[in-house]
Amino acid sequence: MARYCPICDGVMAVKTVEVEVSQGPHSKVIQVPAEVCQKCGERIYPAESEQKIKKLEEEMVSAEQEFD
């Protein structure tokens, strides 16, 4: 059964997308699964993807603090 975008009612499709995670002057691009609206591009990240992004953010904060 198709899911629909909460913004524009377009059809959502599961895709692998790039997300840029930044902390201060540092950034890293990772690929994670997300549902992407075929009409407006809105992204909905599953819990697994959100956890991966959050973990990377925390690692970048820790690394930044080590060098301060």
Residue pairs with C-beta under 8 A, 6 or more apart in sequence:
2 11
2 12
3 11
3 12
3 35
4 10
4 11
4 12
5 11
5 12
5 37
5 39
5 40
5 42
6 42
6 44
7 37
7 40
7 42
8 37
8 39
8 40
8 42
9 39
10 37
10 38
10 39
10 40
10 42
11 37
11 38
11 39
12 35
12 36
12 37
12 38
12 44
13 35
13 36
13 38
14 33
14 34
14 35
14 36
15 33
15 34
15 35
15 36
16 31
16 32
16 33
16 34
17 31
17 32
17 33
17 34
17 36
17 43
18 29
18 30
18 31
19 29
19 30
19 31
19 32
19 49
19 53
20 27
20 28
20 29
21 27
21 28
21 29
21 30
21 53
21 56
21 57
21 60
22 60
23 57
23 60
23 61
23 63
23 64
24 64
26 60
26 63
26 64
28 56
28 60
30 52
30 53
30 56
32 45
32 48
32 49
32 52
32 53
33 45
33 46
33 48
33 49
34 43
34 44
34 45
34 46
34 49
35 43
35 44
35 45
35 46
36 42
36 43
37 43
45 53
